[in-house]
Amino acid sequence: MKIKFLAYKTNAAMIETAPFETHVERYETWFDRHKYAFESEILALTEHIPDASHGIQVGLGTGKYALPLNIKEGVEPSQPMRRIARDRGLEVVDGVAESLPYKDMLFDFVLFVTICHLASSRKAFKEAHRVLKKGGSMIVGFIDRNSEIGLSYESRRAENIFYHTAKFHTPEKVIALARTAGFKQTPKSTQTLFRPLEQITDIEPIKEGHGEGSYVVMEFVK
């Protein structure tokens, strides 16, 4: 089983994680350059994180989101990022979203702060559904493909090391993928980032729904 898992990771995930293996410092500086955009995303995500619950972040990275959201553990395929996350006191395991190394029905929530780098969002959502308890939530943060920031990322895909192979989704696509994975209820939605990234110089509003803000958070209940 271990050999099979490592083969899957190599074939399906290494292309998606390659920039995060070699450009960790550049990744970290994004949060300094876009401090208010990041803090706005954290506020939107906080609206969906249940209190006193046991959850994980899938794609934990260096722990930038996990720490302010009080998430203690997660999965990250990039070894350099895992090392930084562990140095920051987080429990992080080597793994990919499409094959989570956890038992069934274990968590109260599973968080994705982005999904554009997943090898297969459909498989990742099915795995999230599998490891969630009954009544647990899959929380999905993402850049709306048709939003101002989403269109900007799409137009500059070729010149951006992190978004060269990214796959951006619309809210309708995310809902469809979640339903295929077994989440049947209408999701609770929150949005933020209503200006171009370069113009965000203070905290952005947090609003219900989607279709206006570039960063959308959806909460799907199992």
TORPA-4810 file (N, C-alpha, C, O; in nm, 3 decimals):
<nodes>
NODE_1_0.083_-0.121_0.000_0.000_0.000_0.000_0.086_0.126_0.000_0.053_0.225_-0.066_M
NODE_2_0.197_0.123_0.073_0.282_0.241_0.078_0.342_0.270_-0.059_0.349_0.386_-0.101_K
NODE_3_0.386_0.167_-0.129_0.444_0.187_-0.262_0.341_0.244_-0.357_0.371_0.333_-0.436_I
NODE_4_0.219_0.192_-0.350_0.112_0.242_-0.436_0.085_0.389_-0.408_0.066_0.467_-0.502_K
NODE_5_0.084_0.429_-0.280_0.057_0.568_-0.243_0.165_0.660_-0.297_0.135_0.766_-0.352_F
NODE_6_0.292_0.621_-0.282_0.401_0.704_-0.330_0.398_0.718_-0.481_0.430_0.825_-0.534_L
NODE_7_0.360_0.613_-0.551_0.350_0.621_-0.697_0.240_0.718_-0.736_0.257_0.797_-0.829_A
NODE_8_0.129_0.712_-0.666_0.018_0.804_-0.697_0.062_0.948_-0.674_0.033_1.036_-0.755_Y
NODE_9_0.130_0.971_-0.565_0.174_1.107_-0.534_0.267_1.158_-0.644_0.255_1.273_-0.687_K
NODE_10_0.360_1.075_-0.689_0.455_1.117_-0.791_0.385_1.151_-0.920_0.415_1.253_-0.981_T
NODE_11_0.293_1.066_-0.964_0.227_1.085_-1.093_0.126_1.198_-1.093_0.113_1.269_-1.193_N
NODE_12_0.054_1.216_-0.984_-0.059_1.308_-0.983_-0.029_1.442_-0.920_-0.093_1.542_-0.954_A
NODE_13_0.066_1.447_-0.828_0.079_1.568_-0.748_0.209_1.644_-0.766_0.212_1.764_-0.738_A
NODE_14_0.315_1.581_-0.812_0.444_1.647_-0.814_0.446_1.769_-0.906_0.510_1.869_-0.873_M
NODE_15_0.377_1.761_-1.022_0.374_1.876_-1.112_0.305_1.994_-1.043_0.349_2.108_-1.057_I
NODE_16_0.197_1.966_-0.970_0.124_2.072_-0.904_0.204_2.135_-0.790_0.190_2.255_-0.765_E
NODE_17_0.287_2.058_-0.721_0.358_2.110_-0.604_0.499_2.156_-0.635_0.565_2.213_-0.548_T
NODE_18_0.548_2.135_-0.756_0.687_2.168_-0.790_0.725_2.312_-0.753_0.832_2.331_-0.695_A
NODE_19_0.645_2.414_-0.785_0.684_2.552_-0.748_0.697_2.572_-0.598_0.775_2.656_-0.552_P
NODE_20_0.620_2.496_-0.520_0.621_2.511_-0.375_0.738_2.435_-0.311_0.766_2.451_-0.193_F
NODE_21_0.806_2.353_-0.390_0.926_2.287_-0.343_1.047_2.379_-0.351_1.138_2.372_-0.268_E
NODE_22_1.048_2.466_-0.452_1.169_2.545_-0.481_1.154_2.696_-0.461_1.252_2.769_-0.469_T
NODE_23_1.032_2.744_-0.436_1.010_2.888_-0.423_0.936_2.921_-0.292_0.844_3.004_-0.292_H
NODE_24_0.976_2.857_-0.184_0.908_2.876_-0.056_0.921_3.020_-0.007_0.823_3.077_0.042_V
NODE_25_1.038_3.079_-0.020_1.058_3.216_0.027_0.969_3.313_-0.051_0.913_3.407_0.007_E
NODE_26_0.957_3.291_-0.180_0.871_3.376_-0.262_0.725_3.362_-0.221_0.649_3.460_-0.219_R
NODE_27_0.686_3.239_-0.188_0.551_3.214_-0.138_0.527_3.292_-0.008_0.422_3.354_0.008_Y
NODE_28_0.622_3.287_0.083_0.607_3.354_0.212_0.595_3.506_0.197_0.518_3.569_0.269_E
NODE_29_0.671_3.563_0.105_0.669_3.709_0.090_0.537_3.760_0.033_0.505_3.878_0.049_T
NODE_30_0.459_3.673_-0.033_0.329_3.716_-0.085_0.242_3.770_0.028_0.170_3.868_0.010_W
NODE_31_0.249_3.707_0.143_0.164_3.746_0.256_0.205_3.881_0.314_0.123_3.953_0.370_F
NODE_32_0.333_3.914_0.300_0.379_4.045_0.345_0.336_4.154_0.245_0.296_4.263_0.286_D
NODE_33_0.346_4.124_0.117_0.310_4.222_0.014_0.160_4.248_0.009_0.117_4.358_-0.024_R
NODE_34_0.082_4.145_0.042_-0.064_4.157_0.033_-0.128_4.130_0.169_-0.220_4.049_0.182_H
NODE_35_-0.076_4.201_0.268_-0.117_4.180_0.407_-0.268_4.191_0.426_-0.327_4.105_0.492_K
NODE_36_-0.330_4.293_0.370_-0.472_4.315_0.394_-0.561_4.218_0.317_-0.668_4.181_0.364_Y
NODE_37_-0.516_4.177_0.200_-0.590_4.074_0.125_-0.589_3.944_0.205_-0.692_3.877_0.217_A
NODE_38_-0.473_3.909_0.258_-0.460_3.787_0.338_-0.547_3.795_0.463_-0.617_3.698_0.496_F
NODE_39_-0.544_3.906_0.534_-0.623_3.920_0.656_-0.773_3.917_0.624_-0.852_3.868_0.704_E
NODE_40_-0.811_3.969_0.509_-0.952_3.963_0.467_-0.993_3.818_0.441_-1.103_3.778_0.479_S
NODE_41_-0.905_3.741_0.378_-0.935_3.600_0.355_-0.950_3.525_0.487_-1.039_3.442_0.502_E
NODE_42_-0.863_3.556_0.583_-0.871_3.491_0.715_-1.005_3.522_0.780_-1.067_3.432_0.837_I
NODE_43_-1.051_3.646_0.772_-1.180_3.682_0.832_-1.295_3.607_0.765_-1.388_3.563_0.833_L
NODE_44_-1.289_3.593_0.632_-1.394_3.519_0.561_-1.393_3.373_0.601_-1.499_3.313_0.621_A
NODE_45_-1.275_3.314_0.612_-1.265_3.173_0.652_-1.312_3.151_0.796_-1.373_3.049_0.827_L
NODE_46_-1.283_3.248_0.884_-1.321_3.238_1.024_-1.473_3.224_1.040_-1.520_3.161_1.134_T
NODE_47_-1.547_3.283_0.948_-1.694_3.274_0.952_-1.741_3.128_0.945_-1.854_3.098_0.984_E
NODE_48_-1.657_3.039_0.897_-1.699_2.901_0.871_-1.631_2.797_0.960_-1.673_2.681_0.961_H
NODE_49_-1.528_2.835_1.034_-1.458_2.739_1.119_-1.537_2.719_1.248_-1.554_2.814_1.324_I
NODE_50_-1.586_2.598_1.275_-1.664_2.575_1.397_-1.577_2.582_1.523_-1.461_2.542_1.521_P
NODE_51_-1.635_2.632_1.631_-1.564_2.642_1.757_-1.547_2.504_1.821_-1.629_2.415_1.803_D
NODE_52_-1.438_2.490_1.896_-1.414_2.367_1.975_-1.436_2.242_1.894_-1.509_2.152_1.935_A
NODE_53_-1.372_2.236_1.778_-1.389_2.120_1.692_-1.254_2.069_1.645_-1.152_2.138_1.656_S
NODE_54_-1.255_1.949_1.593_-1.132_1.883_1.548_-1.132_1.882_1.395_-1.215_1.816_1.333_H
NODE_55_-1.039_1.955_1.336_-1.034_1.962_1.191_-0.893_1.969_1.138_-0.797_1.983_1.213_G
NODE_56_-0.881_1.960_1.006_-0.752_1.966_0.939_-0.757_2.064_0.823_-0.864_2.095_0.770_I
NODE_57_-0.640_2.113_0.785_-0.626_2.189_0.661_-0.557_2.100_0.560_-0.451_2.044_0.588_Q
NODE_58_-0.615_2.089_0.443_-0.555_2.013_0.333_-0.478_2.111_0.246_-0.536_2.207_0.194_V
NODE_59_-0.348_2.086_0.229_-0.261_2.184_0.167_-0.223_2.289_0.269_-0.246_2.408_0.250_G
NODE_60_-0.165_2.243_0.380_-0.138_2.330_0.493_-0.026_2.430_0.464_-0.018_2.534_0.530_L
NODE_61_0.059_2.400_0.366_0.167_2.491_0.331_0.263_2.513_0.446_0.304_2.417_0.511_G
NODE_62_0.300_2.637_0.471_0.392_2.670_0.579_0.318_2.705_0.709_0.380_2.742_0.809_T
NODE_63_0.186_2.693_0.706_0.107_2.721_0.825_0.055_2.863_0.834_0.001_2.902_0.938_G
NODE_64_0.068_2.940_0.728_0.026_3.081_0.730_-0.123_3.096_0.762_-0.161_3.186_0.836_K
NODE_65_-0.207_3.009_0.707_-0.350_3.015_0.735_-0.385_2.940_0.863_-0.470_2.986_0.940_Y
NODE_66_-0.322_2.828_0.886_-0.358_2.744_1.001_-0.339_2.816_1.134_-0.423_2.804_1.223_A
NODE_67_-0.231_2.891_1.148_-0.202_2.955_1.276_-0.310_3.055_1.317_-0.362_3.044_1.428_L
NODE_68_-0.347_3.153_1.235_-0.452_3.246_1.278_-0.589_3.182_1.288_-0.676_3.234_1.358_P
NODE_69_-0.611_3.069_1.219_-0.739_3.000_1.225_-0.743_2.896_1.337_-0.844_2.827_1.356_L
NODE_70_-0.632_2.885_1.412_-0.622_2.793_1.525_-0.641_2.647_1.482_-0.703_2.568_1.553_N
NODE_71_-0.588_2.614_1.367_-0.588_2.476_1.318_-0.453_2.414_1.351_-0.349_2.473_1.322_I
NODE_72_-0.454_2.298_1.411_-0.332_2.239_1.466_-0.264_2.139_1.373_-0.146_2.108_1.392_K
NODE_73_-0.336_2.088_1.273_-0.277_1.981_1.192_-0.329_1.983_1.049_-0.429_2.048_1.018_E
NODE_74_-0.259_1.908_0.963_-0.302_1.900_0.825_-0.208_1.820_0.739_-0.116_1.754_0.787_G
NODE_75_-0.233_1.827_0.609_-0.159_1.752_0.508_-0.088_1.849_0.416_-0.145_1.951_0.378_V
NODE_76_0.037_1.820_0.381_0.113_1.904_0.288_0.215_1.817_0.212_0.297_1.750_0.274_E
NODE_77_0.210_1.817_0.078_0.303_1.735_0.001_0.442_1.795_-0.017_0.535_1.722_-0.054_P
NODE_78_0.460_1.925_0.007_0.590_1.989_-0.013_0.677_1.975_0.111_0.640_2.023_0.219_S
NODE_79_0.791_1.909_0.098_0.879_1.886_0.212_0.932_2.015_0.273_0.932_2.028_0.396_Q
NODE_80_0.978_2.113_0.193_1.025_2.238_0.254_0.916_2.311_0.332_0.942_2.370_0.436_P
NODE_81_0.793_2.306_0.281_0.684_2.372_0.352_0.646_2.296_0.479_0.616_2.358_0.581_M
NODE_82_0.649_2.165_0.474_0.622_2.086_0.595_0.722_2.122_0.705_0.684_2.135_0.821_R
NODE_83_0.847_2.136_0.667_0.950_2.167_0.766_0.921_2.300_0.835_0.933_2.310_0.958_R
NODE_84_0.884_2.402_0.759_0.854_2.533_0.819_0.730_2.522_0.909_0.728_2.579_1.018_I
NODE_85_0.628_2.451_0.862_0.505_2.435_0.941_0.534_2.366_1.074_0.480_2.405_1.177_A
NODE_86_0.618_2.264_1.070_0.653_2.194_1.194_0.732_2.285_1.287_0.713_2.281_1.409_R
NODE_87_0.820_2.366_1.231_0.895_2.461_1.312_0.802_2.561_1.380_0.835_2.618_1.485_D
NODE_88_0.686_2.582_1.320_0.588_2.675_1.378_0.492_2.605_1.474_0.394_2.665_1.520_R
NODE_89_0.521_2.480_1.504_0.445_2.408_1.605_0.325_2.331_1.555_0.242_2.286_1.635_G
NODE_90_0.313_2.313_1.423_0.199_2.243_1.367_0.230_2.097_1.340_0.345_2.060_1.315_L
NODE_91_0.128_2.014_1.348_0.142_1.873_1.315_0.102_1.854_1.169_-0.015_1.870_1.133_E
NODE_92_0.198_1.822_1.085_0.171_1.812_0.942_0.228_1.682_0.888_0.342_1.645_0.916_V
NODE_93_0.147_1.612_0.808_0.188_1.484_0.751_0.205_1.498_0.601_0.143_1.583_0.536_V
NODE_94_0.292_1.414_0.547_0.316_1.409_0.403_0.199_1.339_0.336_0.168_1.224_0.370_D
NODE_95_0.135_1.404_0.244_0.021_1.343_0.175_-0.040_1.438_0.076_-0.005_1.556_0.071_G
NODE_96_-0.132_1.386_-0.004_-0.201_1.467_-0.105_-0.351_1.466_-0.079_-0.403_1.375_-0.014_V
NODE_97_-0.419_1.566_-0.129_-0.562_1.582_-0.106_-0.643_1.467_-0.164_-0.748_1.432_-0.111_A
NODE_98_-0.593_1.408_-0.271_-0.667_1.303_-0.341_-0.653_1.167_-0.275_-0.718_1.071_-0.317_E
NODE_99_-0.570_1.156_-0.173_-0.552_1.030_-0.101_-0.512_1.062_0.044_-0.397_1.043_0.083_S
NODE_100_-0.608_1.109_0.122_-0.579_1.154_0.258_-0.541_1.036_0.349_-0.610_0.935_0.350_L
NODE_101_-0.433_1.050_0.425_-0.385_0.939_0.510_-0.456_0.934_0.645_-0.392_0.932_0.749_P
NODE_102_-0.590_0.931_0.641_-0.670_0.929_0.763_-0.782_0.826_0.751_-0.821_0.787_0.641_Y
NODE_103_-0.833_0.783_0.867_-0.946_0.691_0.871_-1.076_0.761_0.834_-1.082_0.884_0.829_K
NODE_104_-1.178_0.682_0.807_-1.310_0.737_0.775_-1.371_0.807_0.897_-1.345_0.771_1.012_D
NODE_105_-1.453_0.910_0.868_-1.536_0.978_0.968_-1.458_1.018_1.093_-1.496_0.982_1.205_M
NODE_106_-1.351_1.091_1.074_-1.261_1.126_1.183_-1.270_1.273_1.226_-1.246_1.304_1.343_L
NODE_107_-1.306_1.364_1.134_-1.295_1.507_1.160_-1.429_1.580_1.159_-1.525_1.537_1.095_F
NODE_108_-1.431_1.692_1.232_-1.549_1.780_1.233_-1.548_1.873_1.111_-1.654_1.914_1.064_D
NODE_109_-1.430_1.907_1.062_-1.422_1.987_0.940_-1.293_1.958_0.864_-1.192_1.917_0.922_F
NODE_110_-1.299_1.981_0.735_-1.182_1.973_0.647_-1.176_2.105_0.571_-1.273_2.145_0.508_V
NODE_111_-1.062_2.171_0.578_-1.048_2.303_0.518_-0.953_2.301_0.399_-0.843_2.247_0.406_L
NODE_112_-0.999_2.361_0.290_-0.914_2.393_0.175_-0.911_2.546_0.166_-1.017_2.607_0.149_F
NODE_113_-0.795_2.610_0.175_-0.790_2.756_0.160_-0.773_2.794_0.014_-0.790_2.910_-0.023_V
NODE_114_-0.738_2.697_-0.069_-0.732_2.714_-0.214_-0.747_2.576_-0.277_-0.711_2.476_-0.215_T
NODE_115_-0.798_2.571_-0.398_-0.814_2.442_-0.467_-0.756_2.444_-0.607_-0.763_2.344_-0.678_I
NODE_116_-0.698_2.556_-0.648_-0.652_2.568_-0.787_-0.530_2.482_-0.817_-0.499_2.458_-0.934_C
NODE_117_-0.460_2.434_-0.714_-0.342_2.352_-0.736_-0.369_2.202_-0.719_-0.276_2.122_-0.728_H
NODE_118_-0.492_2.164_-0.694_-0.524_2.023_-0.677_-0.511_1.949_-0.809_-0.549_2.001_-0.914_L
NODE_119_-0.458_1.828_-0.804_-0.452_1.745_-0.924_-0.592_1.707_-0.969_-0.620_1.701_-1.088_A
NODE_120_-0.682_1.681_-0.872_-0.822_1.647_-0.901_-0.910_1.697_-0.788_-0.912_1.638_-0.680_S
NODE_121_-0.982_1.805_-0.812_-1.074_1.856_-0.709_-1.182_1.754_-0.678_-1.225_1.742_-0.563_S
NODE_122_-1.227_1.681_-0.778_-1.332_1.581_-0.757_-1.286_1.473_-0.658_-1.358_1.440_-0.564_R
NODE_123_-1.166_1.420_-0.679_-1.114_1.318_-0.588_-1.087_1.377_-0.449_-1.111_1.311_-0.348_K
NODE_124_-1.037_1.500_-0.444_-1.008_1.563_-0.316_-1.135_1.583_-0.234_-1.135_1.561_-0.113_A
NODE_125_-1.243_1.624_-0.300_-1.370_1.645_-0.229_-1.428_1.512_-0.181_-1.486_1.505_-0.073_F
NODE_126_-1.412_1.408_-0.259_-1.459_1.275_-0.216_-1.382_1.228_-0.094_-1.440_1.168_-0.003_K
NODE_127_-1.253_1.255_-0.091_-1.172_1.219_0.025_-1.213_1.300_0.148_-1.219_1.247_0.259_E
NODE_128_-1.240_1.427_0.127_-1.287_1.510_0.239_-1.418_1.454_0.295_-1.435_1.446_0.416_A
NODE_129_-1.509_1.417_0.207_-1.636_1.358_0.249_-1.613_1.231_0.329_-1.680_1.207_0.429_H
NODE_130_-1.518_1.150_0.286_-1.489_1.022_0.353_-1.440_1.043_0.496_-1.484_0.971_0.586_R
NODE_131_-1.350_1.140_0.518_-1.289_1.154_0.650_-1.372_1.241_0.745_-1.338_1.254_0.862_V
NODE_132_-1.481_1.301_0.696_-1.567_1.383_0.780_-1.667_1.299_0.859_-1.719_1.199_0.810_L
NODE_133_-1.695_1.341_0.983_-1.804_1.283_1.060_-1.937_1.325_0.998_-1.944_1.422_0.922_K
NODE_134_-2.041_1.252_1.031_-2.175_1.293_0.990_-2.205_1.430_1.050_-2.191_1.450_1.171_K
NODE_135_-2.247_1.524_0.966_-2.272_1.660_1.013_-2.150_1.749_1.008_-2.159_1.868_1.038_G
NODE_136_-2.034_1.693_0.969_-1.913_1.771_0.956_-1.914_1.857_0.831_-1.997_1.838_0.742_G
NODE_137_-1.821_1.952_0.824_-1.820_2.049_0.715_-1.693_2.043_0.632_-1.582_2.032_0.685_S
NODE_138_-1.709_2.050_0.501_-1.598_2.075_0.410_-1.602_2.224_0.378_-1.699_2.274_0.322_M
NODE_139_-1.495_2.295_0.413_-1.486_2.440_0.394_-1.388_2.465_0.281_-1.272_2.425_0.288_I
NODE_140_-1.435_2.532_0.176_-1.355_2.549_0.056_-1.337_2.698_0.025_-1.435_2.766_-0.006_V
NODE_141_-1.215_2.746_0.032_-1.183_2.881_-0.010_-1.122_2.878_-0.148_-1.041_2.790_-0.178_G
NODE_142_-1.159_2.972_-0.234_-1.105_2.970_-0.370_-1.123_3.107_-0.437_-1.209_3.186_-0.398_F
NODE_143_-1.041_3.131_-0.537_-1.055_3.250_-0.621_-1.156_3.218_-0.730_-1.139_3.123_-0.807_I
NODE_144_-1.262_3.298_-0.737_-1.365_3.281_-0.840_-1.302_3.309_-0.977_-1.248_3.417_-1.001_D
NODE_145_-1.309_3.212_-1.065_-1.247_3.224_-1.196_-1.295_3.347_-1.273_-1.217_3.408_-1.346_R
NODE_146_-1.422_3.383_-1.257_-1.479_3.495_-1.333_-1.470_3.629_-1.261_-1.523_3.729_-1.310_N
NODE_147_-1.403_3.632_-1.146_-1.390_3.757_-1.071_-1.274_3.840_-1.126_-1.199_3.795_-1.213_S
NODE_148_-1.262_3.962_-1.075_-1.156_4.052_-1.123_-1.017_3.994_-1.099_-0.934_3.994_-1.189_E
NODE_149_-0.993_3.943_-0.979_-0.863_3.884_-0.950_-0.845_3.753_-1.026_-0.736_3.725_-1.076_I
NODE_150_-0.951_3.674_-1.036_-0.944_3.549_-1.110_-0.908_3.570_-1.256_-0.823_3.499_-1.310_G
NODE_151_-0.971_3.666_-1.320_-0.941_3.697_-1.460_-0.798_3.749_-1.475_-0.731_3.721_-1.574_L
NODE_152_-0.753_3.826_-1.376_-0.616_3.876_-1.379_-0.515_3.761_-1.371_-0.417_3.759_-1.445_S
NODE_153_-0.540_3.666_-1.280_-0.452_3.550_-1.269_-0.452_3.469_-1.398_-0.346_3.424_-1.443_Y
NODE_154_-0.568_3.451_-1.457_-0.578_3.375_-1.582_-0.498_3.443_-1.693_-0.429_3.376_-1.769_E
NODE_155_-0.508_3.576_-1.702_-0.440_3.647_-1.810_-0.288_3.647_-1.796_-0.216_3.661_-1.895_S
NODE_156_-0.240_3.630_-1.672_-0.095_3.630_-1.647_-0.043_3.493_-1.609_0.064_3.480_-1.549_R
NODE_157_-0.119_3.391_-1.644_-0.083_3.254_-1.605_0.059_3.216_-1.647_0.135_3.162_-1.568_R
NODE_158_0.095_3.245_-1.771_0.223_3.202_-1.826_0.343_3.262_-1.754_0.450_3.202_-1.752_A
NODE_159_0.326_3.381_-1.694_0.439_3.448_-1.630_0.443_3.430_-1.480_0.533_3.482_-1.414_E
NODE_160_0.347_3.358_-1.423_0.341_3.339_-1.279_0.381_3.197_-1.243_0.315_3.101_-1.283_N
NODE_161_0.489_3.184_-1.167_0.543_3.051_-1.134_0.443_2.966_-1.058_0.443_2.843_-1.074_I
NODE_162_0.358_3.027_-0.975_0.264_2.951_-0.893_0.135_2.917_-0.967_0.071_2.816_-0.936_F
NODE_163_0.095_2.999_-1.064_-0.034_2.978_-1.130_-0.022_2.925_-1.273_-0.121_2.919_-1.346_Y
NODE_164_0.099_2.888_-1.312_0.120_2.839_-1.448_0.033_2.718_-1.479_-0.020_2.708_-1.590_H
NODE_165_0.018_2.627_-1.385_-0.063_2.506_-1.405_-0.191_2.507_-1.323_-0.260_2.405_-1.314_T
NODE_166_-0.225_2.622_-1.263_-0.343_2.629_-1.176_-0.472_2.614_-1.256_-0.481_2.650_-1.373_A
NODE_167_-0.572_2.559_-1.189_-0.706_2.541_-1.248_-0.807_2.615_-1.160_-0.843_2.569_-1.052_K
NODE_168_-0.852_2.730_-1.208_-0.947_2.810_-1.133_-1.090_2.766_-1.164_-1.119_2.720_-1.275_F
NODE_169_-1.180_2.780_-1.065_-1.317_2.734_-1.079_-1.417_2.846_-1.050_-1.386_2.940_-0.977_H
NODE_170_-1.533_2.836_-1.107_-1.645_2.923_-1.072_-1.716_2.865_-0.951_-1.700_2.746_-0.923_T
NODE_171_-1.795_2.944_-0.877_-1.873_2.890_-0.766_-1.966_2.776_-0.812_-1.983_2.678_-0.740_P
NODE_172_-2.023_2.790_-0.929_-2.114_2.685_-0.980_-2.039_2.554_-1.001_-2.093_2.447_-0.973_E
NODE_173_-1.915_2.562_-1.048_-1.834_2.442_-1.067_-1.799_2.377_-0.934_-1.804_2.255_-0.921_K
NODE_174_-1.765_2.458_-0.835_-1.731_2.404_-0.703_-1.851_2.333_-0.642_-1.837_2.226_-0.583_V
NODE_175_-1.970_2.392_-0.656_-2.092_2.329_-0.605_-2.118_2.196_-0.675_-2.154_2.098_-0.611_I
NODE_176_-2.100_2.194_-0.806_-2.121_2.071_-0.882_-2.023_1.962_-0.840_-2.062_1.846_-0.826_A
NODE_177_-1.897_1.998_-0.820_-1.798_1.900_-0.776_-1.830_1.847_-0.636_-1.814_1.728_-0.610_L
NODE_178_-1.875_1.935_-0.548_-1.910_1.893_-0.412_-2.029_1.798_-0.412_-2.032_1.702_-0.336_A
NODE_179_-2.126_1.823_-0.497_-2.243_1.734_-0.505_-2.203_1.597_-0.557_-2.254_1.495_-0.512_R
NODE_180_-2.113_1.595_-0.653_-2.062_1.467_-0.703_-1.993_1.388_-0.593_-1.996_1.265_-0.592_T
NODE_181_-1.930_1.461_-0.500_-1.858_1.397_-0.389_-1.950_1.351_-0.277_-1.906_1.281_-0.186_A
NODE_182_-2.078_1.388_-0.282_-2.173_1.343_-0.180_-2.232_1.453_-0.094_-2.315_1.423_-0.008_G
NODE_183_-2.192_1.579_-0.114_-2.248_1.691_-0.037_-2.372_1.743_-0.110_-2.361_1.801_-0.218_F
NODE_184_-2.488_1.722_-0.052_-2.614_1.750_-0.121_-2.678_1.883_-0.083_-2.755_1.939_-0.161_K
NODE_185_-2.648_1.934_0.036_-2.713_2.056_0.083_-2.656_2.180_0.013_-2.541_2.181_-0.032_Q
NODE_186_-2.737_2.284_0.003_-2.691_2.411_-0.052_-2.586_2.470_0.042_-2.610_2.480_0.162_T
NODE_187_-2.470_2.508_-0.010_-2.364_2.555_0.079_-2.388_2.696_0.131_-2.453_2.778_0.066_P
NODE_188_-2.335_2.723_0.250_-2.326_2.859_0.301_-2.207_2.925_0.232_-2.099_2.867_0.227_K
NODE_189_-2.226_3.047_0.180_-2.120_3.114_0.105_-2.085_3.250_0.166_-2.173_3.322_0.214_S
NODE_190_-1.957_3.283_0.163_-1.906_3.412_0.208_-1.805_3.460_0.104_-1.736_3.379_0.043_T
NODE_191_-1.797_3.592_0.085_-1.706_3.646_-0.015_-1.635_3.770_0.038_-1.684_3.839_0.127_Q
NODE_192_-1.516_3.795_-0.021_-1.439_3.914_0.011_-1.347_3.945_-0.107_-1.354_3.878_-0.210_T
NODE_193_-1.262_4.044_-0.094_-1.171_4.094_-0.198_-1.252_4.149_-0.316_-1.271_4.082_-0.417_L
NODE_194_-1.299_4.271_-0.300_-1.385_4.334_-0.400_-1.309_4.431_-0.490_-1.368_4.490_-0.581_F
NODE_195_-1.181_4.448_-0.466_-1.099_4.536_-0.548_-0.984_4.456_-0.609_-0.956_4.345_-0.565_R
NODE_196_-0.916_4.512_-0.711_-0.795_4.447_-0.762_-0.693_4.431_-0.651_-0.686_4.514_-0.561_P
NODE_197_-0.615_4.325_-0.657_-0.522_4.293_-0.549_-0.430_4.411_-0.514_-0.403_4.436_-0.397_L
NODE_198_-0.382_4.483_-0.616_-0.289_4.593_-0.595_-0.356_4.713_-0.525_-0.287_4.798_-0.470_E
NODE_199_-0.488_4.719_-0.527_-0.559_4.832_-0.467_-0.611_4.803_-0.326_-0.675_4.888_-0.265_Q
NODE_200_-0.585_4.684_-0.276_-0.633_4.649_-0.142_-0.533_4.698_-0.038_-0.427_4.638_-0.019_I
NODE_201_-0.567_4.808_0.028_-0.476_4.871_0.123_-0.532_4.874_0.266_-0.474_4.935_0.355_T
NODE_202_-0.646_4.808_0.284_-0.701_4.789_0.418_-0.793_4.667_0.414_-0.810_4.606_0.308_D
NODE_203_-0.852_4.632_0.526_-0.935_4.512_0.534_-1.058_4.529_0.444_-1.126_4.632_0.448_I
NODE_204_-1.086_4.426_0.365_-1.201_4.427_0.277_-1.328_4.383_0.352_-1.318_4.313_0.453_E
NODE_205_-1.445_4.423_0.304_-1.570_4.377_0.367_-1.587_4.225_0.352_-1.529_4.164_0.262_P
NODE_206_-1.664_4.168_0.441_-1.703_4.027_0.433_-1.854_4.024_0.411_-1.930_4.078_0.491_I
NODE_207_-1.898_3.963_0.302_-2.039_3.960_0.267_-2.086_3.817_0.244_-2.006_3.730_0.207_K
NODE_208_-2.212_3.793_0.265_-2.270_3.663_0.232_-2.281_3.646_0.081_-2.284_3.744_0.006_E
NODE_209_-2.286_3.521_0.038_-2.307_3.491_-0.103_-2.180_3.490_-0.185_-2.070_3.485_-0.132_G
NODE_210_-2.198_3.496_-0.317_-2.085_3.499_-0.409_-2.129_3.571_-0.536_-2.248_3.596_-0.556_H
NODE_211_-2.032_3.604_-0.621_-2.064_3.673_-0.745_-2.012_3.815_-0.751_-2.013_3.877_-0.857_G
NODE_212_-1.964_3.867_-0.636_-1.907_4.001_-0.631_-1.759_3.998_-0.591_-1.675_4.058_-0.658_E
NODE_213_-1.729_3.930_-0.484_-1.591_3.922_-0.435_-1.509_3.820_-0.511_-1.562_3.723_-0.565_G
NODE_214_-1.378_3.843_-0.514_-1.289_3.751_-0.584_-1.258_3.625_-0.503_-1.237_3.518_-0.560_S
NODE_215_-1.255_3.638_-0.368_-1.228_3.521_-0.284_-1.359_3.475_-0.222_-1.428_3.551_-0.154_Y
NODE_216_-1.392_3.349_-0.247_-1.518_3.291_-0.201_-1.489_3.176_-0.106_-1.398_3.096_-0.129_V
NODE_217_-1.568_3.167_0.000_-1.560_3.054_0.093_-1.695_2.985_0.093_-1.798_3.050_0.114_V
NODE_218_-1.697_2.855_0.070_-1.820_2.776_0.072_-1.809_2.666_0.177_-1.705_2.601_0.191_M
NODE_219_-1.917_2.646_0.248_-1.922_2.545_0.355_-2.026_2.440_0.319_-2.145_2.469_0.310_E
NODE_220_-1.979_2.317_0.300_-2.065_2.206_0.263_-2.078_2.110_0.381_-1.976_2.065_0.434_F
NODE_221_-2.200_2.078_0.421_-2.223_1.989_0.535_-2.251_1.848_0.487_-2.328_1.827_0.394_V
NODE_222_-2.187_1.752_0.551_-2.203_1.610_0.515_-2.335_1.557_0.570_-2.367_1.439_0.551_K
</nodes>
